[in-house]
Amino acid sequence: MRMRTHDYASPGLYFVTFNTKERHRWFGEIRDGCMHLNTNGQLAKEHWIAIPQHYGHVRLHAFTIMPDHVHGILELIERPVRSAQMRNDARPNGPAPGSLGAIIGSYRAGVVRAMNRSRSYVIRGLWQRGYHDMIIRNERAFQHITVYIQRHPSMMG
């Protein structure tokens, strides 16, 4: 799904969408035209808003959490600062530290951990494998995607 020639740690705007496994409605429900977040939805929202606290090179733009998926625009405003040790470590698998893939992976893992802390059983396989991304290349596309996100039912709760 990723564009092989693009460096996903490079500055830019990215529109991401990721779904829950089997489109299970973990995060709430739509009632009266509004998205009512349940406890899981609140956790997902709090973790999304906290991304810049963990990744100082990220700015958040429009986002929404729906019963079974998340849409959001993330902006990488500079290349992640990497220590000499990180530059020397071989990474045969997985996303580069600070890249879009690392950020999304960390977010999704954090949501699962938070949800599991509040249960007597462990949730396995919360997320559908992978995610969809689009590189936003100009202001027109940014505005179009922002409007698309904002047309989703408003989040309540």
ABEGO torsion letter per residue (X at the ends): XBBAABBAABBEBBBBBBBBBGGBBAAEBBBGGBBBBBAAAAAAAAAAAAAAAABAABBBBBBBBBAABBBBBBBBABBBBBBAAAAABBBABEBBBGBAAAAAAAAAAAAAAAAAAABABBBBGABBBEBBBBBBABAAAAAAAAAAAAABBBBBX
